[in-house]
Amino acid sequence: MSATAPLHPVWGKALGLESAALTTSIAASVSAPDASVGWEPVRAVNPRPGAPVAIKKKLGPHLWISTTVRPGDPRYPSAHHA
């Protein structure tokens, strides 16, 4: 594991690592990404513009996360706005 990899403070405590070093490495590696990056609609066709849309995001080779978004959410697909 590299020294720059973010580590949760609970794991740092369990492993006996200093908390100051953990917070420095976490603060250096955390950025505010765009909320809509990586999300794609589950279905290409939405029968009603402005209706809730199911979206998914690929986390790994065989791992996906999905949710439903409504208009106004930054992850809502722009093609489905009313």
N, CA, C and O of each residue as an XYZ file, in Angstrom:
328
protein
N       0.851     -1.175      0.000
C       0.000      0.000      0.000
C       0.892      1.232      0.000
O       1.865      1.294      0.752
N       0.570      2.210     -0.837
C       1.395      3.409     -0.920
C       1.072      4.369      0.211
O       0.012      4.283      0.832
N       1.991      5.277      0.469
C       1.812      6.240      1.559
C       0.748      7.281      1.228
O       0.224      7.929      2.134
N       0.414      7.457     -0.066
C      -0.562      8.469     -0.444
C      -1.979      7.922     -0.511
O      -2.913      8.695     -0.725
N      -2.175      6.629     -0.338
C      -3.511      6.046     -0.399
C      -4.322      6.505      0.813
O      -3.837      6.441      1.942
N      -5.567      6.972      0.582
C      -6.378      7.412      1.714
C      -6.738      6.226      2.614
O      -7.074      5.143      2.134
N      -6.661      6.451      3.909
C      -6.954      5.407      4.875
C      -7.897      5.982      5.912
O      -7.652      7.061      6.451
N      -8.963      5.274      6.188
C      -9.936      5.743      7.178
C      -9.264      5.814      8.550
O      -8.467      4.941      8.892
N      -9.586      6.864      9.350
C      -8.960      7.005     10.671
C      -9.118      5.790     11.583
O      -8.239      5.516     12.399
N     -10.230      5.056     11.456
C     -10.422      3.859     12.279
C      -9.368      2.813     11.938
O      -8.812      2.169     12.828
N      -9.094      2.645     10.637
C      -8.069      1.690     10.231
C      -6.687      2.166     10.671
O      -5.848      1.359     11.071
N      -6.453      3.470     10.597
C      -5.176      4.007     11.049
C      -4.944      3.734     12.520
O      -3.840      3.375     12.929
N      -5.990      3.906     13.312
C      -5.883      3.636     14.753
C      -5.629      2.149     14.998
O      -4.802      1.788     15.836
N      -6.349      1.277     14.257
C      -6.177     -0.165     14.423
C      -4.784     -0.615     14.006
O      -4.243     -1.566     14.569
N      -4.197      0.069     13.014
C      -2.870     -0.299     12.540
C      -1.758      0.426     13.281
O      -0.578      0.161     13.050
N      -2.135      1.351     14.185
C      -1.142      2.058     14.978
C      -0.450      3.187     14.239
O       0.669      3.556     14.595
N      -1.090      3.748     13.212
C      -0.503      4.849     12.465
C      -0.881      6.180     13.100
O      -1.910      6.281     13.767
N      -0.058      7.194     12.896
C      -0.329      8.505     13.469
C      -1.505      9.157     12.760
O      -1.616      9.078     11.537
N      -2.384      9.800     13.520
C      -3.570     10.425     12.932
C      -3.213     11.662     12.133
O      -3.903     11.956     11.156
N      -2.163     12.412     12.495
C      -1.771     13.607     11.746
C      -1.322     13.231     10.340
O      -1.645     13.922      9.374
N      -0.584     12.143     10.228
C      -0.142     11.688      8.913
C      -1.324     11.223      8.082
O      -1.344     11.422      6.867
N      -2.306     10.608      8.720
C      -3.488     10.146      8.003
C      -4.300     11.312      7.481
O      -4.706     11.305      6.319
N      -4.548     12.318      8.314
C      -5.358     13.448      7.872
C      -4.653     14.234      6.788
O      -5.318     14.776      5.905
N      -3.325     14.319      6.821
C      -2.575     15.017      5.774
C      -2.701     14.276      4.455
O      -2.941     14.895      3.419
N      -2.541     12.941      4.478
C      -2.629     12.185      3.230
C      -4.056     12.168      2.695
O      -4.255     12.181      1.480
N      -5.044     12.139      3.571
C      -6.438     12.163      3.128
C      -6.778     13.516      2.532
O      -7.405     13.584      1.475
N      -6.376     14.592      3.187
C      -6.670     15.937      2.685
C      -5.989     16.182      1.347
O      -6.543     16.874      0.494
N      -4.810     15.632      1.150
C      -4.092     15.831     -0.100
C      -4.708     15.039     -1.244
O      -4.596     15.447     -2.399
N      -5.354     13.917     -0.949
C      -5.875     13.065     -2.011
C      -7.350     13.287     -2.319
O      -7.846     12.778     -3.324
N      -8.057     14.029     -1.486
C      -9.485     14.242     -1.697
C      -9.709     15.490     -2.525
O      -9.163     16.552     -2.226
N     -10.510     15.357     -3.561
C     -10.903     16.510     -4.370
C     -12.403     16.452     -4.576
O     -13.030     15.423     -4.323
N     -12.970     17.531     -5.026
C     -14.414     17.590     -5.249
C     -14.714     17.323     -6.725
O     -14.745     18.260     -7.524
N     -14.935     16.057     -7.100
C     -15.224     15.762     -8.504
C     -16.640     16.173     -8.871
O     -17.490     16.375     -8.003
N     -16.878     16.293    -10.165
C     -18.216     16.597    -10.656
C     -19.127     15.434    -10.301
O     -18.768     14.277    -10.518
N     -20.298     15.728     -9.760
C     -21.213     14.686     -9.286
C     -21.732     13.799    -10.418
O     -22.099     12.649    -10.179
N     -21.767     14.314    -11.634
C     -22.352     13.548    -12.730
C     -21.333     12.701    -13.488
O     -21.721     11.963    -14.392
N     -20.057     12.779    -13.157
C     -19.020     12.045    -13.881
C     -19.179     10.545    -13.653
O     -19.259     10.080    -12.516
N     -19.223      9.798    -14.756
C     -19.288      8.348    -14.675
C     -20.685      7.757    -14.630
O     -20.836      6.548    -14.805
N     -21.707      8.560    -14.404
C     -23.076      8.063    -14.341
C     -23.668      8.021    -15.735
O     -23.451      8.934    -16.531
N     -24.417      6.964    -16.040
C     -25.088      6.835    -17.332
C     -26.487      6.274    -17.119
O     -26.710      5.499    -16.189
N     -27.438      6.665    -17.980
C     -28.806      6.144    -17.839
C     -28.841      4.631    -18.073
O     -28.111      4.105    -18.913
N     -29.687      3.956    -17.332
C     -29.831      2.512    -17.498
C     -30.552      2.211    -18.798
O     -30.200      1.265    -19.503
N     -31.550      3.001    -19.115
C     -32.304      2.837    -20.364
C     -32.088      4.062    -21.231
O     -32.092      5.189    -20.736
N     -31.899      3.844    -22.522
C     -31.664      4.955    -23.446
C     -32.952      5.698    -23.765
O     -32.905      6.856    -24.182
N     -34.096      5.061    -23.579
C     -35.374      5.675    -23.923
C     -36.138      5.995    -22.646
O     -36.366      5.117    -21.815
N     -36.526      7.241    -22.496
C     -37.338      7.658    -21.355
C     -38.688      8.115    -21.917
O     -38.744      9.120    -22.626
N     -39.769      7.401    -21.616
C     -41.062      7.743    -22.224
C     -41.593      9.116    -21.815
O     -42.315      9.739    -22.593
N     -41.258      9.606    -20.620
C     -41.776     10.901    -20.173
C     -40.619     11.820    -19.790
O     -39.922     11.540    -18.815
N     -40.395     12.895    -20.520
C     -39.351     13.845    -20.114
C     -39.666     14.421    -18.735
O     -40.814     14.758    -18.446
N     -38.658     14.531    -17.898
C     -38.841     15.050    -16.551
C     -39.173     13.991    -15.521
O     -39.260     14.298    -14.332
N     -39.360     12.755    -15.944
C     -39.665     11.658    -15.018
C     -38.386     11.171    -14.356
O     -37.296     11.421    -14.871
N     -38.494     10.475    -13.216
C     -37.302      9.890    -12.594
C     -36.590      8.943    -13.559
O     -37.233      8.236    -14.335
N     -35.269      8.935    -13.504
C     -34.456      8.122    -14.406
C     -33.532      7.225    -13.587
O     -32.900      7.680    -12.634
N     -33.458      5.954    -13.963
C     -32.510      5.030    -13.332
C     -31.146      5.254    -13.977
O     -31.030      5.292    -15.202
N     -30.103      5.404    -13.138
C     -28.750      5.597    -13.641
C     -27.824      4.584    -12.980
O     -28.142      4.027    -11.930
N     -26.669      4.353    -13.611
C     -25.702      3.408    -13.062
C     -24.293      3.961    -13.260
O     -24.053      4.802    -14.126
N     -23.361      3.464    -12.428
C     -21.964      3.873    -12.507
C     -21.102      2.641    -12.291
O     -21.348      1.860    -11.372
N     -20.101      2.466    -13.128
C     -19.214      1.310    -13.020
C     -18.127      1.600    -11.992
O     -17.393      2.581    -12.113
N     -18.027      0.738    -10.976
C     -17.028      0.892     -9.924
C     -15.833     -0.020    -10.123
O     -14.734      0.277     -9.653
N     -16.043     -1.130    -10.818
C     -14.972     -2.091    -11.032
C     -15.301     -2.967    -12.219
O     -16.290     -2.721    -12.909
N     -14.490     -3.991    -12.475
C     -14.722     -4.853    -13.639
C     -16.114     -5.487    -13.678
O     -16.719     -5.575    -14.746
N     -16.616     -5.919    -12.551
C     -17.928     -6.553    -12.504
C     -18.775     -5.961    -11.387
O     -19.616     -6.652    -10.811
N     -18.558     -4.684    -11.077
C     -19.247     -4.044     -9.969
C     -19.862     -2.724    -10.417
O     -19.164     -1.819    -10.874
N     -21.187     -2.630    -10.278
C     -21.937     -1.434    -10.653
C     -22.733     -0.948     -9.453
O     -23.107     -1.739     -8.587
N     -22.989      0.339     -9.403
C     -23.884      0.923     -8.411
C     -24.983      1.616     -9.201
O     -24.721      2.196    -10.254
N     -26.203      1.560     -8.702
C     -27.305      2.189     -9.421
C     -28.211      2.934     -8.449
O     -28.251      2.633     -7.256
N     -28.926      3.899     -8.976
C     -29.858      4.691     -8.192
C     -30.863      5.325     -9.142
O     -30.738      5.213    -10.361
N     -31.841      5.979     -8.582
C     -32.830      6.705     -9.369
C     -32.703      8.183     -9.041
O     -32.649      8.565     -7.872
N     -32.654      9.014    -10.077
C     -32.533     10.454     -9.877
C     -33.747     11.168    -10.468
O     -34.386     10.681    -11.401
N     -34.039     12.316     -9.906
C     -35.147     13.150    -10.360
C     -34.583     14.444    -10.949
O     -33.427     14.782    -10.691
N     -35.376     15.170    -11.733
C     -34.904     16.446    -12.272
C     -34.423     17.359    -11.145
O     -35.031     17.412    -10.076
N     -33.337     18.069    -11.391
C     -32.748     18.934    -10.379
C     -31.510     18.327     -9.753
O     -30.671     19.054     -9.222
N     -31.376     17.008     -9.801
C     -30.183     16.331     -9.304
C     -29.070     16.540    -10.335
O     -29.329     16.413    -11.532
N     -27.837     16.856     -9.914
C     -26.764     17.074    -10.893
C     -26.447     15.843    -11.743
O     -25.840     15.973    -12.806
N     -26.848     14.653    -11.292
C     -26.604     13.433    -12.069
C     -27.713     13.158    -13.082
O     -27.597     12.229    -13.881
N     -28.795     13.958    -13.061
C     -29.927     13.739    -13.977
C     -29.461     13.981    -15.415
O     -28.891     15.033    -15.702
N     -29.696     13.017    -16.334
C     -29.235     13.172    -17.731
C     -29.890     14.376    -18.410
O     -31.107     14.547    -18.348
N     -29.079     15.197    -19.052
C     -29.593     16.411    -19.695
C     -30.535     16.087    -20.855
O     -31.399     16.900    -21.184
N     -30.388     14.926    -21.478
C     -31.257     14.543    -22.591
C     -32.696     14.279    -22.140
O     -33.601     14.247    -22.974
N     -32.925     14.089    -20.830
C     -34.249     13.752    -20.336
C     -34.964     14.926    -19.672
O     -36.041     14.752    -19.103
N     -34.372     16.122    -19.740
C     -35.051     17.291    -19.147
C     -36.287     17.632    -19.958
O     -36.325     17.445    -21.174
N     -37.301     18.136    -19.260
C     -38.567     18.494    -19.922
C     -38.405     19.759    -20.721
O     -39.359     20.219    -21.348
